Amino acid sequence: MDSKIIKNAAQCRLCGDVIESNNPEKMETCQCGEISVSGGCYFIARWASTNWNNIMDLSEYEDSK
């Protein structure tokens, strides 16, 4: 069974910002610049960070039938 992305979001462990991507082509970045997400509800894999331990995944999924 495949999962559908309903929320593409992450929290920066350095500054505490919660960022969410709603547009597949626009990169959202936290205030300290440590993490970025893009891809909207199409791609979770479009995340960036200098240290992956600084990203807390807040994305939400639902099973597609």
LOZA-404466 format. One record per residue (C-alpha): residue number from 1; residue in one letter; y, z, x. Coordinates in Angstrom, 1 decimal, always signed. Layout:
BEGIN
nr NUM | rest A | yy Y | zz Z | xx X $
...
***
This chain:
BEGIN
nr 1 | rest M | yy +0.0 | zz +0.0 | xx +0.0 $
nr 2 | rest D | yy +3.5 | zz -0.9 | xx +1.3 $
nr 3 | rest S | yy +6.5 | zz +1.3 | xx +1.2 $
nr 4 | rest K | yy +9.9 | zz +0.3 | xx +0.1 $
nr 5 | rest I | yy +13.0 | zz +1.8 | xx +1.9 $
nr 6 | rest I | yy +15.3 | zz +3.4 | xx -0.7 $
nr 7 | rest K | yy +17.5 | zz +5.2 | xx +1.9 $
nr 8 | rest N | yy +18.1 | zz +4.4 | xx +5.6 $
nr 9 | rest A | yy +19.8 | zz +7.5 | xx +7.0 $
nr 10 | rest A | yy +19.8 | zz +9.7 | xx +10.0 $
nr 11 | rest Q | yy +21.5 | zz +12.8 | xx +11.3 $
nr 12 | rest C | yy +22.8 | zz +13.3 | xx +14.8 $
nr 13 | rest R | yy +21.5 | zz +16.4 | xx +16.4 $
nr 14 | rest L | yy +24.6 | zz +16.6 | xx +18.7 $
nr 15 | rest C | yy +27.5 | zz +16.3 | xx +16.2 $
nr 16 | rest G | yy +25.7 | zz +16.9 | xx +12.9 $
nr 17 | rest D | yy +27.0 | zz +13.7 | xx +11.2 $
nr 18 | rest V | yy +24.7 | zz +12.2 | xx +8.6 $
nr 19 | rest I | yy +25.0 | zz +8.4 | xx +8.6 $
nr 20 | rest E | yy +23.5 | zz +5.9 | xx +6.2 $
nr 21 | rest S | yy +23.2 | zz +2.2 | xx +6.4 $
nr 22 | rest N | yy +23.8 | zz +0.4 | xx +3.1 $
nr 23 | rest N | yy +24.4 | zz -3.0 | xx +4.6 $
nr 24 | rest P | yy +21.8 | zz -4.9 | xx +6.6 $
nr 25 | rest E | yy +24.4 | zz -6.4 | xx +8.9 $
nr 26 | rest K | yy +26.8 | zz -3.4 | xx +9.5 $
nr 27 | rest M | yy +26.1 | zz -0.8 | xx +12.1 $
nr 28 | rest E | yy +27.1 | zz +2.8 | xx +11.2 $
nr 29 | rest T | yy +27.7 | zz +5.2 | xx +14.0 $
nr 30 | rest C | yy +28.1 | zz +9.0 | xx +14.1 $
nr 31 | rest Q | yy +31.5 | zz +10.5 | xx +15.2 $
nr 32 | rest C | yy +30.3 | zz +11.4 | xx +18.7 $
nr 33 | rest G | yy +28.8 | zz +7.9 | xx +19.2 $
nr 34 | rest E | yy +25.3 | zz +9.1 | xx +20.1 $
nr 35 | rest I | yy +23.4 | zz +7.5 | xx +17.2 $
nr 36 | rest S | yy +23.7 | zz +4.3 | xx +15.1 $
nr 37 | rest V | yy +21.8 | zz +2.9 | xx +12.2 $
nr 38 | rest S | yy +21.9 | zz -0.5 | xx +10.5 $
nr 39 | rest G | yy +19.6 | zz -2.6 | xx +8.4 $
nr 40 | rest G | yy +20.3 | zz -1.2 | xx +5.0 $
nr 41 | rest C | yy +17.2 | zz -1.0 | xx +2.9 $
nr 42 | rest Y | yy +15.6 | zz -3.9 | xx +4.8 $
nr 43 | rest F | yy +15.0 | zz -2.5 | xx +8.3 $
nr 44 | rest I | yy +14.5 | zz +1.1 | xx +9.5 $
nr 45 | rest A | yy +13.8 | zz -0.2 | xx +13.1 $
nr 46 | rest R | yy +17.5 | zz -1.0 | xx +13.7 $
nr 47 | rest W | yy +18.5 | zz +2.4 | xx +15.2 $
nr 48 | rest A | yy +20.2 | zz +3.1 | xx +18.5 $
nr 49 | rest S | yy +20.6 | zz +6.2 | xx +20.6 $
nr 50 | rest T | yy +20.7 | zz +7.2 | xx +24.3 $
nr 51 | rest N | yy +18.1 | zz +9.9 | xx +23.6 $
nr 52 | rest W | yy +15.7 | zz +9.5 | xx +20.6 $
nr 53 | rest N | yy +15.4 | zz +13.3 | xx +20.4 $
nr 54 | rest N | yy +19.0 | zz +13.3 | xx +19.1 $
nr 55 | rest I | yy +18.0 | zz +11.4 | xx +15.9 $
nr 56 | rest M | yy +16.8 | zz +13.3 | xx +12.8 $
nr 57 | rest D | yy +15.2 | zz +10.8 | xx +10.3 $
nr 58 | rest L | yy +16.5 | zz +11.3 | xx +6.8 $
nr 59 | rest S | yy +15.3 | zz +8.0 | xx +5.4 $
nr 60 | rest E | yy +13.5 | zz +7.9 | xx +2.0 $
nr 61 | rest Y | yy +10.7 | zz +5.6 | xx +0.9 $
nr 62 | rest E | yy +8.8 | zz +4.9 | xx -2.3 $
nr 63 | rest D | yy +5.4 | zz +3.3 | xx -2.6 $
nr 64 | rest S | yy +5.6 | zz -0.3 | xx -3.9 $
nr 65 | rest K | yy +2.9 | zz -1.5 | xx -6.2 $
***
